[in-house]
Amino acid sequence: MFKFTIALVVLGCTLTAMTRAAKAVTPACGSTLTVNTTFTSDLFCPAVAGGLRVGADGITIDLAGFVLSGDSSALIGPGIFVVERTDVDIINGKVTGFTDGVGYEQTTRGSVHNMWLYENNRFGLNLSEAEALTVTQNTVNLNGIADPAGGGMLAALSHSTRVLGNHFDDNETSGVWIQISTDMNFWDNTFINNDLGARLEDVQRFEWVNNRFEDNGDVGLRLDGARNQAVLRNRFARNGVGISVIVPWFVPGLHSSSNFFSDNKFTDHSFVAIWLKDPRSTHIIISDNKVGRSNSHGFFHHAGAATYHNNLARRNDGSGFFVSPSTSFVYRATMADNRSERNAAWGFEIVAPSAVTDRGGNVARNNLMGDCTAGIAC
């Protein structure tokens, strides 16, 4: 019995080693990879051949600094496609000229690291029903060249993913676009010169920490029906809007709630820094943020229940804080310990005093049109 048990263990180890045996050779276009593979040269794939597909769990595709490129035709497909696998890593290279640069579908664990995904027709990175992936230190730019809805990264029905230290810049529409997903962390990324830096639709339990959202034409961070978002210590500069919380009132079931925006810095926005316009939003806390030099207002409240605490609005071309509720819904902005200084309009401009709960401690000074309208003491 003892010898038989040892034989089984040895056989199992041998089979595992065979599956993961390293292969230092550039694969052929259209091939399915089942072992660890390291590129030794660039590889160009026409649409008739297609890109690469991963056909085994627990392997690494190392491009070793080389370029996997497609012909950018409409039928080219993904550059590297991982379907129904676990623990697949794609590292150290460039993918360009495909429908999507890298795609993970119904895949658990694995990573994308140190890749440059650029000039792909639709998305640089496409995650669909993926879970527990790690996306680190990649450059994902200039994607969406053949699809007006394309962009840097798309994640749909995906969960528990960490996105750390990447550059999502210069993409056609969104740096990242996340749909119906949960439990993601975005730390230390850049979202620069896209139309939308990051677009979230029906998502829950995300962290956004130490990211840069700069020069995005429309919005830096757009939340459409987002819940439990912690947005902390980020920098927003020169976007159209820094953060927007906007859901059309006619979309059933979508709303924003339990979102926390704290210790962020906003400067030089062409419209406003923070714009709340979700008619069903609740439990939104906006605290310890600094807003300056917006071409319109600093904070624009046109939403449901939100609390503003210990924020600073300074040198905006409109009012520091502007509250303009719709007549269709019950709105409430709670204000406490905020400061508004040297704005071109009002410090606190309250269009409907009944929409504000004043908890005291708000201070306004040296605002051109006046410090406070009716509805708040300062």
Rosetta blueprint (number, residue, H / E / L):
1 M L
2 F H
3 K H
4 F H
5 T H
6 I H
7 A H
8 L H
9 V H
10 V H
11 L H
12 G H
13 C H
14 T H
15 L H
16 T H
17 A H
18 M H
19 T H
20 R H
21 A L
22 A L
23 K E
24 A E
25 V L
26 T L
27 P L
28 A L
29 C L
30 G L
31 S L
32 T E
33 L E
34 T L
35 V L
36 N L
37 T E
38 T E
39 F L
40 T L
41 S L
42 D L
43 L E
44 F E
45 C E
46 P L
47 A L
48 V L
49 A L
50 G L
51 G L
52 L E
53 R E
54 V E
55 G L
56 A L
57 D L
58 G L
59 I L
60 T E
61 I E
62 D E
63 L L
64 A L
65 G L
66 F L
67 V E
68 L E
69 S E
70 G E
71 D L
72 S L
73 S L
74 A L
75 L L
76 I L
77 G L
78 P L
79 G L
80 I E
81 F E
82 V E
83 V E
84 E L
85 R L
86 T E
87 D L
88 V L
89 D E
90 I E
91 I E
92 N E
93 G E
94 K E
95 V E
96 T E
97 G L
98 F L
99 T L
100 D E
101 G E
102 V E
103 G E
104 Y E
105 E E
106 Q L
107 T L
108 T E
109 R L
110 G L
111 S E
112 V E
113 H E
114 N E
115 M E
116 W E
117 L E
118 Y E
119 E L
120 N L
121 N L
122 R L
123 F E
124 G E
125 L E
126 N E
127 L E
128 S E
129 E L
130 A L
131 E E
132 A L
133 L L
134 T E
135 V E
136 T E
137 Q L
138 N L
139 T E
140 V E
141 N E
142 L L
143 N L
144 G L
145 I L
146 A L
147 D L
148 P L
149 A L
150 G L
151 G E
152 G E
153 M E
154 L E
155 A E
156 A E
157 L L
158 S L
159 H E
160 S E
161 T E
162 R E
163 V E
164 L E
165 G L
166 N L
167 H E
168 F E
169 D E
170 D L
171 N L
172 E L
173 T L
174 S E
175 G E
176 V E
177 W E
178 I E
179 Q E
180 I L
181 S L
182 T E
183 D E
184 M E
185 N E
186 F E
187 W E
188 D L
189 N L
190 T E
191 F E
192 I E
193 N L
194 N L
195 D L
196 L E
197 G E
198 A E
199 R E
200 L E
201 E E
202 D E
203 V E
204 Q E
205 R E
206 F E
207 E E
208 W E
209 V E
210 N L
211 N L
212 R E
213 F E
214 E E
215 D L
216 N L
217 G L
218 D L
219 V E
220 G E
221 L E
222 R E
223 L E
224 D E
225 G E
226 A E
227 R E
228 N E
229 Q E
230 A E
231 V E
232 L E
233 R L
234 N L
235 R E
236 F E
237 A E
238 R L
239 N L
240 G L
241 V E
242 G E
243 I E
244 S E
245 V E
246 I E
247 V L
248 P L
249 W L
250 F L
251 V L
252 P L
253 G L
254 L L
255 H L
256 S L
257 S E
258 S E
259 N E
260 F E
261 F E
262 S E
263 D L
264 N L
265 K E
266 F E
267 T E
268 D L
269 H L
270 S L
271 F L
272 V L
273 A L
274 I E
275 W E
276 L E
277 K E
278 D L
279 P L
280 R L
281 S L
282 T E
283 H E
284 I E
285 I E
286 I E
287 S E
288 D L
289 N L
290 K E
291 V E
292 G E
293 R L
294 S L
295 N L
296 S L
297 H L
298 G L
299 F E
300 F E
301 H E
302 H L
303 A L
304 G L
305 A E
306 A E
307 T E
308 Y E
309 H E
310 N L
311 N L
312 L E
313 A E
314 R E
315 R L
316 N L
317 D L
318 G L
319 S L
320 G L
321 F E
322 F E
323 V E
324 S L
325 P L
326 S L
327 T L
328 S L
329 F L
330 V L
331 Y L
332 R E
333 A E
334 T E
335 M E
336 A E
337 D L
338 N L
339 R E
340 S E
341 E E
342 R L
343 N L
344 A L
345 A L
346 W E
347 G E
348 F E
349 E E
350 I E
351 V L
352 A L
353 P H
354 S H
355 A H
356 V E
357 T E
358 D E
359 R L
360 G L
361 G L
362 N L
363 V E
364 A E
365 R E
366 N L
367 N L
368 L L
369 M L
370 G E
371 D E
372 C E
373 T L
374 A L
375 G L
376 I L
377 A L
378 C L
